[in-house]
Amino acid sequence: MMTVAVKSSVLALLMTALPYPVRSADIQGDQRRSSAESISVPGASPPTRISGRTSVIDGRTLWFPISQHKVRLASIDACELPQWAYDPRRHGESDIPKPVPCGPLAKAWLKRAIGSAPVTCIVRTSAADGALVGECSVRGRDLALEMLRVGWARVTSPAPADYLTWQNYAMSARHGMWATYVLDMPEWRRKTVDRTLARRPLADFNLLAERESEISPPFEDARTRPTRTDR
């Protein structure tokens, strides 16, 4: 059994290895002290349990400001903050579809799901960029599943069966990004040079024109349906 001193040193190493700049506006007020229980290295057993108030970095990533942990939701992916999607419906006479800020919308939905409640994450591994990866919940609700349910995230492999069920539901209902043309996130990351928030929508429109893959259906009916309805 490891001594208290060893536990403290390992925890300190985890806290200093994952720095992330926090803007005060992103952090909920009246924060409770976050905690990390278990001194296991991500990927080993037993898993690490992290809990406390968080700020939202993007549609799949949380930041625990007290313990200095960055945690990514396991088994899902979401648009990056500078990424744009496009509404397939025609608006006016423009040949370019209406841009949809899928990255900020995904972040907004994750913030809405959390509110001011503390978050608990069970960390099981880490990503190549150093972020911890695990299952996170708030008020007993799985945050990854919530993002899939509203259509602002997609499943990555491996994933629980109920994740696929909720993704299929969101796709059929055309919730969130499933109502848009959106480039597959790994392809977007691979091809995008400018990842600043000043990125122009036209840049992603050009990427869509040269796409190797896409995660949204073609929506042929959206192109041909009448411009006016009885509803």
N, C-alpha and C positions, 0 to 999 in steps of 0.2 A: 504494500500500500504506500502511495506517495505521501511525503510529508507536506505540511501546510506551506512550508517555504517553497517546495518544488511546485505545488499548485499555483502559488502566487506568481512565481517566475514565468511559468508557462502562460498563465492568463495575461501577464504583462506583455509577453511576446506577441500574443494574438492581438492585443489592443494596439500595439505600436506598428504592427506589420500591415495594417489596413487603414492608413490615413485617408480622410476624405473631407474636403472643405465643406463646411456647413454654413448656410445662410440663416441668420436668425429668424427670418420670416418663414422659413420652412419648418421650424421646430414648434411643436405645440407647446402652449404655455402650461404652467403647473406640472412640469415633468416629474415623474417618479424616477428614482434611481433604477437603471436597468441592471440586470444581473446575468452572469454566465455561470451555469452550474455544470460541473464535470470538466475535467481538464484534458479531455481527449483531443487528439489532433483530428481535424476534419478528414473523414474517410475511414477513420478507425472506429472501433466499438469500445465503449458506448458512445452515442452521439452527444453533441453539445447542445444544451438548452439555453437559449438566450431570450430574455423577456424584458420589456420596458416600453417606454414611449419611443416613437420613431418619427422620422421625417421621410418623405417619399422622394426618391431620386428620379425614378422613371416608372413606367408601367409594370415593372417586374422586380424592382430593386428598392430595398429599404436601408435606412441608415439609423443605427442606434447611437445617438450622440454621446451618451454618458460612457458607454463601454467601448465606443469607437469601432463598432462592427458594421460592415457592409454586408447585407444578406440578400441574395437573389432567390426569388421563388422558384422552387424546383419544378421541372416537367412542363414549363410553359415558356413562351417567347412573346415579346410585344414590340411594337414599333419603337424605334429610338426617338428621342425627343426632337431632333431636327427632321425626322422623316415625314413625308407627305403621302397621302393617298388621294384618290380622285373619285368623285361622285359620278357614276356612269350615266346619270340622267343629264340630258341636255339643258343648259340654262342659257336662255337668250340665243344669240347668233354665233357665239364663240365656238371655234372648232376645238378648243381645249376644255376638257371637263373642269368642273369646279373643284379646286383643291380642298382637301380635308386634312387638318393637322392631327393625324392619327397618333403621333407620339404624345403631344400634350393632352389629348383626350384620354389616352390610356392612363397617363399619370393622374389626371383628374378623377377618373373612376376609382383608382386604387386609393387615393386620398379620401374619397367619399366613403369607401367601404370601411376604412379604418376609423375615420373621424378623430376623436380625441382619446380613444380607448388604447390601453397598452396592448402590445403585440407579443405573441410567444412564437419563437421559431425553434424547430428541432433541426439542427445542422448536421448533415451526414457526410458532406464532402466540400470541396472548394473548386472554383473555376480557374481557368488559366490566368485570368487577370488578377487573381488573389481574392476575389469576392467569395464569401461563404455561400453555400447553396443548401437550402433546406425547405421543409414544409412549415409555413407560417399561418397562424390563425389569430383571429380577434373575436372576442365574445363567442368562442366555440365554432366560428365559421372559417372554413379553409379559404384563404385569400386567393390562391391560384384558381380554385374552382369558381370563386366569385367573378374573377376576371374573364374566365372562359364563358361563364353564363351570360354576361353582358356583351360578349363578342369583341372585347378589346385585348384578347390574347389568343394564342393558338397553342396546341399541344406539341411538345417535343418528346422524343422517345428516350427512355421508357416513361410511361405514364400510367396511372391507375385507370381502370376501365371506366369509372364514372367521369373522369376528365373527358374522355372521348365522347361519352354520351352527351355531356353538356356542350361540348364543341359542336357536335352534330345538330343539337337543338338551336344553338346560336346561328349556325350556318343556314339552316332551313328557314329560320325566322328573319335572317338578314340583319342581325343585330351588330352594332359596332362596325368594325372594319370589314365584316362580311357583306356590308352594303356598299362597298367601295372596290375600286381597282387598287390593289396594294401590292408592292413588290415583296417577295419573300425576304424576311429580315436578314438571314445570312448572306444572301446575294447583295442586298443593299449595303451591308457592312463591308463586304469584299470590294465593291465597286466605288464606294463613296470616298472622296478625298476631303471635301469640305463637310465637316460634321458640326459646324457652329450653328447656333440658333438663328443666325442670319441667313441660313440656306434658303434659296428661292424655290418656290414650288415647281417652276419650269425645269429645274435640274432633275427632279424625280420624274417628271413627265417624260423627259428624254431617256431616263433609265428604263422606264416602263416600255418605251418603244423598242428598246434593245434587249428586253428581258429574256432570260433563259428559263425562268419559271415564274409562276404567280400563284398565290394562295387563294385568290378570290375567283369565283366562277365567272363566266363571260357575260352574264346578264343580258343576253340578246333581247329578252322581253322588255327590259328597261329602255332599250334603244327604240323599240318599235311601238310601244304603247302610246295611246293618244295623249296629247298635251293637256286636254281637259277631260274631267270625269264628272260623274253625277255626285260624287262624294264631296 
